[in-house]
């Protein structure tokens, strides 16, 4: 019985450490779910761990699903942020879709929206 509990505890610790190895969204600009008066010129996302820029991306879509980013996303020097320049954005709601590969090879992805205008 004690041996089973020790194995279960070891597995739980190992799984929790693996989950910590993933790069998760820390914060973004524009902020997740925000409404901004002026259209941003870029979207920047900060992650909890360093990422591999060559295998990471950001796509920004308008309500019709059209891509609004210009070029590919690039990482900052510490590789915990990813940014992509945008086309001029008219008022509306935009969806940001991100995919990243952390430096320890764990993949994560997600999406959020922000709104431009009153």
VENLIN-V559298 format. One record per backbone hydrogen bond with DSSP energy under -0.5 kcal/mol. NH is the residue of the N-H (numbers start at 1). CO is the residue of the C=O. E is the energy in kcal/mol with one decimal. If there is no record, write none. Layout:
BEGIN
nh->[NH	NH]
co->[CO	CO]
e->[E	E]
END
This chain:
BEGIN
nh->[5	6	7	8	9	10	11	12	13	14	15	16	17	18	19	20	21	21	22	24	26	27	29	33	34	36	43	44	45	46	47	48	51	52	53	55	56	57	59	61	62	65	68	69	70	71	74	76	79	82	83	84	85	86	87	90	92	94	95	96	97	97	98	99	100	102	103	105	108	110	112	114	115	116	117]
co->[1	2	3	4	5	6	7	8	9	10	11	12	13	14	15	16	17	18	19	22	46	46	44	113	31	115	84	29	82	27	80	24	79	101	51	52	53	99	97	95	66	62	60	60	85	69	83	81	76	45	74	43	70	41	68	88	116	114	61	112	59	95	110	57	108	106	50	102	100	98	96	94	34	92	36]
e->[-2.1	-2.3	-2.2	-2.6	-2.6	-2.3	-2.4	-2.4	-2.4	-2.4	-2.6	-2.3	-2.2	-1.9	-2.1	-1.6	-0.8	-0.8	-1.1	-0.8	-3.4	-1.1	-2.6	-2.8	-2.2	-3.1	-2.2	-2.6	-3.0	-3.0	-3.7	-2.2	-3.1	-3.4	-0.8	-1.5	-1.6	-3.0	-2.7	-2.9	-2.0	-1.9	-3.5	-0.6	-3.0	-0.6	-2.7	-1.5	-1.5	-2.6	-2.8	-2.1	-0.5	-2.8	-3.0	-0.6	-2.0	-3.1	-2.5	-3.5	-3.2	-0.5	-2.8	-2.1	-2.8	-3.0	-1.9	-2.3	-2.3	-2.2	-1.8	-1.9	-2.6	-3.2	-2.8]
END
